[in-house]
Each structure stands twice: as structure tokens, then as C-alpha cells.
Amino acid sequence: NLVEEQTKTDEFYGRYIDDICMTWNRSEEELRKLLDDANTWHPNIKLDYKIGYSLPFLDVQ
């Protein structure tokens, strides 16, 4: 799962209610694969994600 992946690589994972922010130091292709796979874990939960170098989180950038 996402938290386990972040723990393995000493990266940051944070969340507040329905917002998640995380760092990723591997390839963008691997990240997209993980997030697309995560969208199949539960039929009623859909992850929308943005990949970039800034962090819009809790309506603050």
C-alpha cells in the first residue's frame, strides 16, 4: 500500500481528512503505476492525483 511504499524509502506521506501529500524519489512512471493500481483497490474510492514540484495542500501552495 502507499504508506508501506513510503516507509520503505524514508519518504514523506501525510494526510488530512481526504487530502494526501507525499514525496517520491523513484521514476514518474513507477509513481503513476502505483497510483493507477491504487485506484483498483476499492470500487467506491477514486484517487485523483497531480504530479509536480509544488505542493498544493489544504488550499495552500
C-alpha positions in Angstrom: 0.0 0.0 0.0 1.0 3.6 -0.3 2.1 4.0 3.4 4.3 0.9 3.2 5.9 2.1 0.0 6.8 5.5 1.6 8.1 3.8 4.8 10.4 1.6 2.8 12.2 4.5 1.2 12.1 7.0 4.1 9.9 9.4 2.1 7.1 11.6 3.4 3.5 10.7 3.5 0.9 12.9 5.1 -2.9 13.2 5.0 -5.7 15.3 6.4 -9.3 14.1 6.0 -9.4 13.4 2.3 -6.2 15.1 1.2 -2.9 13.2 0.8 0.6 14.6 0.1 3.7 12.6 -0.4 7.2 12.7 -1.8 8.6 10.2 -4.4 12.2 9.7 -5.4 11.7 7.0 -8.0 10.6 7.4 -11.6 7.4 9.1 -12.5 6.4 6.0 -14.4 6.6 3.9 -11.2 4.5 6.5 -9.4 1.8 6.6 -12.0 1.7 2.8 -12.0 1.3 2.7 -8.2 -1.4 5.3 -8.2 -3.3 3.7 -11.0 -3.1 0.4 -9.3 -4.3 2.0 -6.0 -7.4 3.1 -7.9 -8.4 -0.6 -8.3 -8.2 -1.4 -4.6 -11.7 -0.4 -3.7 -14.7 0.2 -6.1 -16.0 3.2 -4.2 -12.7 5.1 -3.7 -11.1 7.1 -6.6 -7.8 8.8 -6.3 -7.3 12.0 -8.3 -3.6 13.0 -8.4 -1.3 15.7 -9.6 2.4 15.2 -10.1 4.7 18.3 -9.8 7.3 20.2 -7.9 4.9 22.3 -5.8 2.6 21.2 -3.1 -1.0 22.4 -3.2 -2.2 21.0 0.2 -5.2 22.2 2.3 -5.7 25.0 -0.2 -2.2 26.4 0.4 0.6 26.3 -2.1 
